[in-house]
Every structure is written in C-alpha cells, then in structure tokens.
Amino acid sequence: MRFMIKASMSTEAANDVARDGQLGATIQSILDDLKPEAAYFTEDVGERTAILIVDLAEASQIPAVAEPWYLAFDARVEFSPLMVPEDLAKAGPGIEAAVKKFG
C-alpha cells in the first residue's frame, strides 16, 4: 500500500546534524534505505520537512520507515494512505454502497 510520509524535523536536532556536516549525508542514507517512489523537501510550520511516497507491503514496515527520522532528527512522522487511479477505480463499488446506504 502506498503512503505519503511527512517527516517534520526538529529544528534543534536538524541544526545539530547540520553543524556536524552530516545533514545531507544523513538524509541521503535514510532515502537509500527507504527507496521512496518520490521525495520532496520543504518547510512546514517552520520546520525542515521531507515528504516521501513509499509503497509498503505490510504495516510491520512502518517502524523501519519512521525510526530513522525519529532517531536522527527527533522528527514528527505522519503516514497517510494513498491511492493511484487503479485503486480508486476498485473502490467504486464501496463508494456506491455507501452512497445508497448513507447518501
């Protein structure tokens, strides 16, 4: 299942890693392990933030995705499930059933 992961890094922790000259290398190491389909970097509420798209085979993989961000950057990590168009098409009957029952 695809997830969007938003890892918002503690400014203090990320600054410490940056001062050690390891910010880029640490992020690259995490990305090398996770192999995201896409990775974007931005600011969110004043914090350095990574937004990643990953495809996880099972929920037991969630800690392996989150822990590097927690440990390296004292990050807040959020997981949001995603659908590609094919997933949305498969969801059609469930949507129609909900509309009939609750619409």
Secondary structure as GFF3:
##gff-version 3
##sequence-region A 1 103
A	DSSP	beta_strand	2	8	.	.	.	ID=ss1
A	DSSP	alpha_helix	11	19	.	.	.	ID=ss2
A	DSSP	alpha_helix	23	34	.	.	.	ID=ss3
A	DSSP	beta_strand	38	44	.	.	.	ID=ss4
A	DSSP	beta_strand	47	55	.	.	.	ID=ss5
A	DSSP	three_ten_helix	59	61	.	.	.	ID=ss6
A	DSSP	alpha_helix	62	73	.	.	.	ID=ss7
A	DSSP	beta_strand	76	81	.	.	.	ID=ss8
A	DSSP	alpha_helix	85	102	.	.	.	ID=ss9
###
